[in-house]
Amino acid sequence: MDIARILITAGEPAGIGPEIIVKMAQKPCTDQLVVCADPDLLQQVASEIQLPLALTELDLDAEPKPHQIGHLWVIPCQLKRPATSGQLNQENSAYVLETLGIASDLAQQGLVDAILTGPVHKGIINDSGLKFSGHTEFFAERCGCDKVVMMLATEGLRVTLATTHLPLREVADAITPELLREVITIIDRELREKFSIQQPRILVCGLNPHAGENDHLGNEESRIISPTLAELNQELDSTLIGPLPADTAFQPNKIDKVDTVLAMYHDQGLPTLKYKGFGKAVNVTLGLPYIRTSVDHGTGLDIAGSNIADIGSMQYALQFTQDLIQRRRQS
């Protein structure tokens, strides 16, 4: 079996990302795990939590080698200032973005098979003067993609988002026929290409309570969402269901029959997903020219340095990433 090269970014250096990566190094894996981070930071964390860690700088020209327990391949990227667990430092924001840029460039060049990202702290990055709304938007801009779609997945449920990191007051204006057409087309294509689903079934939530209640609670459903779904149902070899009220869209008898639920905004879809699978969920960016996944949690600044960070989400994300790589190779 061909060995995949999976590049992991460590995320916020003061958070739990480096600890999770050191703990992941102690687990078996059939593929090559490469980390883009400051080697001194990884060794520092390994020493603090008393776990063995050997690091080898990656030779990109060499063939991928399977993971060895207690060892990681590393692409060095130097911190601007030493990191202290739980204490954010604006001066290290550029380092975080540098690791993401390196990862994206290597994936675009085909030198790694996928990117798995650790959690970052959007607030401190923006406080430092660097514009950053999230991994999804960063990778889209880096790749020159006009549009990408955020998906979170756990056992038995995939949720995709029409809008991502927008203030709630801006969401309604963002829901346009053009946006929905673009988002659903990406979802349809990626479910076929990345997930090997030949005829996707997509459940679409309404924007308003009760999906507008026959225009008594808003008319975006009748004016925008329903007509767009009707057009796409004629054009795509897939099934679009909705718009349905979001408060009943996630019932088992509905989600068991579809391949993803499309929510209109971030907090419409993700609370249910995270309630169902927090700690065993994965974030996937659809529409990029490469595979990009992520953990489903934040930086955990309150527990950083305590040696209690759980690696469940990273393990699930890694397994999910490996599955996507194999599906891509088979197709």
N, C-alpha and C positions, 0 to 999 in steps of 0.2 A: 504494500500500500504506500502511495506517495505521502511523504511527510509534509505537512503544511507549516508555514511560518506565520505565527500569529503575533502581532505587535501590540503590546499593552502599554498604555500611557498611565503614569502613576497619579496624575491629577494634582490636586492641591497638596503641596508638600507638608503643610501643618495638619492635614486631616488624616483619615484612616486609610487612604489609598495605598501609601507605601507599606503599611502594616499588612493589609490584605494581600498585597503582591508577595511579600516575604512568606506569608503563610501558604499562599498558593504554590510557592516554590517547593513546599514540602510534600505536595500531592503528586501522584503519578499522572502522566499525560503522554499520549502517543505522538503529539506534535511538538514543534519547536516553539518555546515561549521566549519572546524577546521583549525587553522592557526599555522604553525610552524614559530615562530619568537620570538624576545625579547619582552616580555609584556610591559616593560617600554617604548620601542620605539613606540609601538602601542598607548599607552596612551599619550605619548608625541605628536604624530601626531594628535590624536583625539582632544587634547586640543588646538593645533595650529589652526586647522580648525573648532573648536567649534562644534564638533559633539559628541553625547553621545556614550560611549563605556564601556560596562561591560565585563570583561574577567573571564572565569572559566577554570581552568586547567583540561585537558581532562583525564577522567578515561577510559582507553582502554578496561577495562573489562565490562563497562556499555553498555547497549543497546544504539544505536544512538537515539538522540532526534532531533526533527525538529528545524530549526533555529528560533531564536527570534530576532526581530528587535532591533538593538542597542546592541546586545550581540554576542560574539564570544567564541567558545571553543579554547583553546590554548595549544600547546605543547611548553613549554618554551625552548628557546635556547638563551644564553646570548651573546650579543655583546662584542667584545674585548675592544672597545673604544666607547664612546658616538657618535652617528651619528648626523651630521649637514646636513640639506637638501642642495643638490647640490654640496657637497664637498666630493669627494671620499677619502677613507682612506684604504691603503693597509692592515692595521692591522685587518680590518673586513672581509677580503677575506675568511679566514678560517671559519668564522661564516656562510657566504653564502653557502659554500660547506657543512658545517655541517647540515644545514637545508635540503639540497637536499638529503644528505645521510640518514638522519632520515626518510624522506618521502619515499624514495625508499625502505628502509628496512621494514617499516610498510606496504607498499603496497604488497611487496613480501610475507609477513606473512599473508596477507589477513585481516589485522586489519583496513584498510581503503579501500574504493571501488574505489578510483581514486585519482590521483594527478593533481592539477592545479597549474602551476608555474607562479610566477610573474617574471618580467624582471631582468636579471642580467647584470653586466658589465664585459665582458670577458677580456677586456684590463687590468683593475685594478687587477683582479685575477691573470693573468699571470705576471703582474708587481711585484706582491708580491712573486713570485717564485713558485706558485702553477700552475701546468699544467692544462689547462682547455680550450677546444675548443668549448664547448657548452653543453647545457642540453642534447641534443640527445646522444652525445658521452658519457657524464658522466653516464647517466642512463644505457646505453648499457654495459659499463664496470662494473658498480656496480652490474648489474644482471648477468654478465657473458654471455651476448648475443654476438654471433659472428658478427651479422649484424642487424641493425635496419634501418628504413626508415623514413625520415622526410616528413610529409604531412602538407600542409596548406590548409584550407578550408574556404569558405565563401558561401553565398547563390548562388547556381547555378554553383559553380566551386570548384573542388578539384585539387590541384597540388602536385605531389610527386616528389622527387628528387633522381636521381641516385647517385650524389655526393653532399656533403653538404658544410662544411667549409674548402674548399681547395683553395689555390692560383690558379688563372686561368691557369697559365702555367703548372700546374700539372694535370689538368682535363683530357686532351686527353689520357695521359698514364694510367689514372685510369679507363677509359672506356674499360673494357675487357668483353669477353663472360661470364666469371665466375661471374663478378660483376653484369651484367645485369640479368643473370639467377637468382642469389640470390635475387636481389632487386624485380624483377617482381614476383617471387614466393611468397615473403613476402606480396607484395601488393595484389596479387590475394587471398591469404589466409585471410588477414585482412579485405578486402572488404566483404568477405563472413561471417567471424566470428564476426567482430565488427559492420559492416554496414548492415548486412543481405541482401547482394546483391548476388544472386545465380549464375549468369553468368556474371562476370565483363567484361566491355568493357574498355580497356586501350589504350589511344592515346599516342604514343611514339614520342617525338621530335628527330630530328637529332641533331648531335653535331655541324656541320658546317653550314655556311650560305647556304640557299637553299638545305639543307640536302645533301651537297656535290656536287651538280650540276654535277651528273654523273662522279664523281671522279675528276672534275676540281678544286674543292675547298676543297679537302680532301677526303680520302677514308675510314674513319671510318664507314660510313654508309654501304657501300657495303662489307667491309671486316669484320665488327664486328656486327653492330646493326641489319642489315637485316637478316643475317643467324641465329642469335640468336632468333629473333622474329619468324622466320619460324619454327624453332625447337620447341619453346614453344607453338606456335599455334597448333602444333600436339599433344603436351603433356597435355596441360591445357584445362579444359572445360570453356574457356573464349575467348575473342576476342582481339587480339593485333593489333592495327592499326598503320602503320608507317614503317620506320621513315618519319615524315613529317617536312617540314621547320618550324622552331619555329615562324617565323614572320607571318605565316598564320594559325598556329595550334590553336590559341585561338579565332578564329571567332565563333560567336554564332551558326552557322549551324553545326559546328564540336563539340564544347564542350557540346552542348545540347544533343548529342547522345552518350556520353561516361560518365563513372563513375569517371575517373581521367585522368589528363594529366601527363605523366612522362617526366620531363625535365632532361636534362643531367647534369646541374649544377645550383647552387644556383640562380644566377642572370639571368638565362635564363627563369625561370618560375615564380619567386616570384614578380618581378615588376608588371606583369599583374595582379596577384592575389591581390596584395596590392592596386593597382590602382582601381580595381573593388570593393574591400571590406575592405579597411583599416579602422580600428576601429570597424569592425564587422567581424573579421576573427579569426580563431583559429589554433594553431599549434598542431598537433597530432603526437606522435611517434608510428610508426607501428613496430611490432615485439617484443615488451616488453611483459612480462608475466602479465602486469597490464595496466590499462588505464592511460595514461599521456597526458594532454593537457596543452596549454599555451596561453597567450595573444600574439598578433601579433606585439607588439611594443617594443621599448627599454625602457631604464631607465628614460628618460625624465629629465635629470639633469638640463636642462635649465629652466624648469618650476617647479621643485621640491620645495615644500614649499610655492607655490603661490596659492594653493587651486583651481587650474583650471584643474587638471588632469581629463580626461574623462574616465568613467568606461565602455564605450560601448563594448570594446574588452573583458574585463573581464566578463561582463554580457553574451555576446555571447558565450564565452568559457565555462562558467558555464552551460548554457543551453545545449550546445553541449555535454558536459561531462555527464550531467544527461540523455540525450538521449542515449548515448553509454552505460551507466550503465543499462538502462531499456532494451535495445536490448540484451545485454549480459544475463540478467536475463531471458528474454523470450526465448532465444535460449537454 
